Amino acid sequence: MALPLVCIVLGGNTVQEVLKQAEQATAEGGELIEVRFDKLYVQPVNVTVQNIDGVDETSTEYVAREISDVNIDEAIKQLKKGIDKPVLFTCRSKTEGGEFPDNEEARIGVLEQAIISGVSWIDIEIGMEPKARASLLEAAKASGATVVASYHDMESTPSSDEIVEKLEANSDAGDIIKLCYHTRHHDDALSIFEAGWKLRNSSTSYSLMGQGIGGDWPRIHAPLLEQNMVFATLERGFSLADKGLVNVRDLMIAWGMLGHSDE
């Protein structure tokens, strides 16, 4: 059984943070590294407030930077120079859970610059304005970049049949179709898992996952579902399961324990 391609998602808010995480991801054996370029447009700020008991509590909030604060060409140049592994370049919109400011024209421009720079992988969302998406797809094809066609429902999870229909309706939207849903409870996670089971013999390369309770099930059992790609994180901690995420090292251990291998 061929194991899915493992993509480690980075989440740094500066180029330096991303490069440091990329070193760790490479050491962990990541085959592909996703750079969330949209996260460069926010910066963490510590905020301290008093709770109802009068005790100070400090939390981290993310404040938007101006679009002009990020030197796109220089940032891409540094990332390409400092990361040895293939990179999936992603600049996620807010409507699909990302951090990029509400300026779609500027976001499309960032993706265009990434393609021109020669990135090997690019994420182009299925729900993007059709004309702009077609232009990006044409540019990606001309440059030889592999396209991940992504869709993120941040509110809910439909039935397994609807998930299958969504994938089949967009089978030609990219080289790999990525569908991610908000899993509110284990029934939602089962819907995604069932969709994956129905898609086992599909000729379309795909990746299914959830964000929330049980969302990690399709990731952990991706070889069984014959998924082509799995997204993992460098983060650790028991709270990951509640987010539907899985640490890359834990993922490898789980696959080994379940008897999944490339043999």
Summary of the structure (lengths in Angstrom):
residues: 263
radius of gyration: 18.5
end to end distance: 6.2
largest distance: 60.6
contacts: 847
relative contact order: 0.13
helix: 40%
strand: 26%
